Amino acid sequence: MAWNLIFWFISFCINVALLVLNFYQLLVLTDLEADYLNIYDSSSRINKLVIPEFVVQGVFCSLFLFTGHWFMFLITVPVSCYHINLFLKKEHLIDVTEVFRTLKREKYFRLAKLIFYLLLFLVVIFRLTLSAFNSLSDEDDVLHLF
């Protein structure tokens, strides 16, 4: 049971990383819209984080696949497929020349991903606490045997 607790703690850390990456990108886009940042700074800040976000999301999805958590895997597959689709069409980076034309769409997609990661965060926290309680109850059973 300790492995299950470790797995959900790793999932918790990965989910927090995805939340932070997405929130920061959304914040930069909002600052760009409010004209606090120039186009080049905002594009370079977001473009530096896109590939790491895709990799972390892929690891997150693969982690659920390889550990047999099928429901969580099926929940995370659409976002991974969306990321793969963006990468293959070469639309994953923000273009400096077209940033204002696609700003609303980029903000919308990042907000949708942020909401998705928040909902996933609630599920992961629930499973983490559930596995922690199960781990504690298993240790209590072992202590009562001796």
DOTOR-462734 format. One line per 4 residues: their letters; for each residue z negated, x negated, y of C-alpha. Coordinates in nm, 2 decimals. Example, Ala and Ser with C-alpha at 12.3 -4.5 7.8 and 13.67 -1.06 7.14 Angstrom:
2
as> -0.78 -1.23 -0.45; -0.71 -1.37 -0.11
This chain:
146
mawn> 0.00 0.00 0.00; -0.05 -0.29 0.24; 0.33 -0.36 0.22; 0.39 0.00 0.35
lifw> 0.16 -0.06 0.64; 0.34 -0.39 0.72; 0.68 -0.22 0.70; 0.58 0.05 0.94
fisf> 0.42 -0.20 1.18; 0.75 -0.40 1.18; 0.94 -0.07 1.24; 0.70 0.00 1.53
cinv> 0.77 -0.34 1.69; 1.15 -0.30 1.65; 1.13 0.05 1.80; 0.93 -0.07 2.10
allv> 1.19 -0.35 2.15; 1.47 -0.09 2.15; 1.28 0.13 2.39; 1.23 -0.16 2.63
lnfy> 1.59 -0.28 2.61; 1.72 0.07 2.67; 1.48 0.15 2.95; 1.57 -0.17 3.13
qllv> 1.94 -0.10 3.11; 1.88 0.25 3.24; 1.67 0.11 3.52; 1.94 -0.14 3.62
ltdl> 2.20 0.14 3.63; 1.98 0.35 3.84; 1.92 0.06 4.08; 2.29 0.01 4.10
eady> 2.35 0.37 4.18; 2.09 0.35 4.46; 2.25 0.03 4.58; 1.95 -0.19 4.52
lniy> 2.16 -0.43 4.31; 2.51 -0.55 4.35; 2.77 -0.49 4.09; 2.78 -0.84 3.95
dsss> 2.41 -0.87 3.90; 2.37 -0.54 3.73; 2.67 -0.60 3.50; 2.55 -0.94 3.40
rink> 2.20 -0.82 3.34; 2.31 -0.53 3.12; 2.58 -0.73 2.94; 2.33 -0.99 2.83
lvip> 2.13 -0.72 2.65; 2.40 -0.52 2.48; 2.47 -0.75 2.18; 2.09 -0.81 2.11
efvv> 2.04 -0.43 2.13; 2.32 -0.37 1.88; 2.18 -0.64 1.65; 1.83 -0.50 1.66
qgvf> 1.95 -0.15 1.60; 2.15 -0.27 1.30; 1.85 -0.45 1.16; 1.64 -0.14 1.22
cslf> 1.89 0.08 1.03; 1.93 -0.18 0.75; 1.56 -0.21 0.71; 1.53 0.16 0.63
lftg> 1.82 0.14 0.39; 1.69 -0.16 0.19; 1.34 -0.02 0.17; 1.45 0.32 0.05
hwfm> 1.34 0.53 0.35; 1.65 0.75 0.32; 1.55 1.01 0.58; 1.48 0.74 0.85
flit> 1.80 0.56 0.75; 2.00 0.88 0.79; 1.85 0.94 1.13; 1.94 0.59 1.25
vpvs> 2.29 0.57 1.11; 2.46 0.77 1.39; 2.34 0.53 1.66; 2.45 0.23 1.46
cyhi> 2.79 0.39 1.40; 2.82 0.46 1.77; 2.74 0.09 1.85; 2.99 -0.03 1.59
nlfl> 3.25 0.21 1.74; 3.19 0.08 2.09; 3.21 -0.28 1.97; 3.53 -0.23 1.78
kkeh> 3.69 -0.06 2.08; 3.56 -0.34 2.30; 3.39 -0.08 2.53; 3.04 -0.22 2.47
lidv> 3.03 -0.43 2.79; 3.02 -0.30 3.14; 3.33 -0.39 3.34; 3.26 -0.50 3.69
tevf> 3.58 -0.34 3.83; 3.51 0.00 3.67; 3.14 0.02 3.69; 3.12 0.30 3.94
rtlk> 3.38 0.51 3.76; 3.18 0.50 3.44; 2.83 0.49 3.59; 2.73 0.85 3.52
reky> 2.86 0.83 3.16; 2.68 0.50 3.10; 2.35 0.64 3.24; 2.39 0.96 3.03
frla> 2.45 0.77 2.70; 2.16 0.53 2.77; 1.93 0.82 2.86; 2.03 1.00 2.54
klif> 1.95 0.68 2.34; 1.62 0.65 2.52; 1.53 1.00 2.42; 1.64 0.93 2.06
ylll> 1.43 0.62 2.05; 1.13 0.80 2.19; 1.15 1.07 1.92; 1.19 0.80 1.66
flvv> 0.89 0.63 1.82; 0.68 0.94 1.75; 0.79 0.95 1.39; 0.72 0.58 1.34
ifrl> 0.37 0.61 1.49; 0.30 0.90 1.27; 0.41 0.71 0.96; 0.22 0.40 1.07
tlsa> -0.11 0.59 1.11; -0.05 0.77 0.78; 0.01 0.45 0.60; -0.30 0.29 0.77
fnsl> -0.51 0.58 0.65; -0.37 0.56 0.30; -0.43 0.19 0.30; -0.79 0.24 0.41
sded> -0.85 0.51 0.15; -0.71 0.29 -0.13; -0.94 0.01 -0.03; -1.24 0.25 -0.04
dvlh> -1.14 0.35 -0.39; -1.13 -0.01 -0.50; -1.47 -0.07 -0.34; -1.62 0.22 -0.52
lf> -1.50 0.09 -0.86; -1.72 -0.23 -0.82
